[in-house]
Protein backbone atom coordinates (compact mmCIF):
# COMPACT_ATOMS: atom_id res chain seq x y z
CA UNK A 1 0.00 0.00 0.00
CA UNK A 2 2.71 2.46 1.02
CA UNK A 3 4.78 1.63 -2.07
CA UNK A 4 1.78 2.32 -4.28
CA UNK A 5 1.34 5.78 -2.76
CA UNK A 6 5.05 6.54 -3.17
CA UNK A 7 5.04 5.46 -6.84
CA UNK A 8 1.85 7.42 -7.48
CA UNK A 9 3.29 10.60 -5.96
CA UNK A 10 6.55 10.11 -7.87
CA UNK A 11 4.62 9.66 -11.10
CA UNK A 12 2.48 12.72 -10.48
CA UNK A 13 5.48 14.95 -9.77
CA UNK A 14 7.36 13.64 -12.81
CA UNK A 15 4.28 14.02 -15.04
CA UNK A 16 3.68 17.59 -13.85
CA UNK A 17 7.31 18.49 -14.59
CA UNK A 18 7.06 16.88 -18.04
CA UNK A 19 3.87 18.80 -18.83
CA UNK A 20 5.52 22.08 -17.88
CA UNK A 21 8.53 21.22 -20.06
CA UNK A 22 6.32 20.37 -23.04
CA UNK A 23 4.22 23.53 -22.58
CA UNK A 24 7.39 25.60 -22.51
CA UNK A 25 8.45 24.13 -25.85
CA UNK A 26 4.99 24.67 -27.29
CA UNK A 27 4.91 28.31 -26.13
CA UNK A 28 8.34 28.98 -27.67
CA UNK A 29 7.44 27.13 -30.89
CA UNK A 30 10.57 24.99 -30.47
CA UNK A 31 9.08 21.54 -30.90
CA UNK A 32 10.98 18.51 -29.65
CA UNK A 33 14.67 19.38 -29.74
CA UNK A 34 17.57 17.47 -28.22
CA UNK A 35 17.57 19.83 -25.24
CA UNK A 36 13.84 19.37 -24.74
CA UNK A 37 14.32 15.59 -24.81
CA UNK A 38 17.12 15.88 -22.24
CA UNK A 39 14.78 18.00 -20.11
CA UNK A 40 12.08 15.34 -20.29
CA UNK A 41 14.54 12.68 -19.17
CA UNK A 42 15.64 14.96 -16.33
CA UNK A 43 11.97 15.30 -15.33
CA UNK A 44 11.89 11.55 -14.80
CA UNK A 45 15.10 11.48 -12.75
CA UNK A 46 15.00 14.52 -10.45
CA UNK A 47 12.27 13.20 -8.14
CA UNK A 48 14.47 10.16 -7.59
CA UNK A 49 17.35 12.35 -6.38
CA UNK A 50 14.95 14.16 -4.05
CA UNK A 51 13.75 10.83 -2.69
CA UNK A 52 17.33 9.67 -2.12
CA UNK A 53 18.12 12.93 -0.30
CA UNK A 54 15.11 12.47 1.99
CA UNK A 55 15.98 8.84 2.69
CA UNK A 56 19.56 9.83 3.49
CA UNK A 57 18.27 12.33 6.05
CA UNK A 58 16.05 9.70 7.68
CA UNK A 59 18.86 7.15 7.87
CA UNK A 60 21.29 9.73 9.26
CA UNK A 61 18.76 10.71 11.93
CA UNK A 62 18.24 7.07 12.93
CA UNK A 63 21.97 6.41 13.10
CA UNK A 64 22.42 9.47 15.29
CA UNK A 65 19.75 8.20 17.70
CA UNK A 66 21.34 4.76 17.87
CA UNK A 67 24.84 6.18 18.44
CA UNK A 68 23.57 8.30 21.36
CA UNK A 69 22.02 5.24 22.99
CA UNK A 70 25.27 3.31 22.73
CA UNK A 71 27.38 6.13 24.26
N, C-alpha and C positions, 0 to 999 in steps of 0.2 A: 504494500500500500504506500509506504513512505517513498519507495523508489519510483513509483508511478508519479507521485506528486513532484518529485525532484526532476524527473525527465520532462514532465509537462511544463514546469516552470522554465526549465532550460530551453525547451523548444519554443515557448512563447517569447522569451527574451531574444533568442536568435532570430526568430521570424520577424519580430518587430524591427530589429536592427537591419535585416535584409530588406524589408519593405521601405524603410527610410533610405537606404542606399539606392534602391531601384527608383524611388521617387526623385531622388536628387539627380540621377542620370536622365530621367524623363524630363525634369524641369530644365536642365541644361542642354537638352537635345543632343546628348552624347551617345546614347545607345549603350551597347554592351562592349566596352573596351577592355583591354587587358587589366587596367587599373581597377575598373569596376568589378571585374571577375575576382581579382585579388581582394577587393573589399568585401565581396560576398563570402569568400572563404574565411576572411578574418571575422566576419559576423558569426560564423559557426564556431570559431575557436575561442573568441575572447570570453564568453561566459564560462568556459572550462578553466581558464586561468583565474578567473574570479572565484570559482568554486574551490580550486586548489589553494588559493590564498586564504579563504575562509577555513578550510579544513586544517591548514597549517596552524592557524591561530588557535583552533580548538585543541589540537594535539599539543601545542606548546603550553597552553593553559593547563591541560591535564597533567603533563609532565612536571610542571612547576608545582602543582598541588601534591603529586606523589613524592617529589624530592623534599618538600617541606615536612611531610610526614616521616620520612626516613631520617631526617636530621635531628 
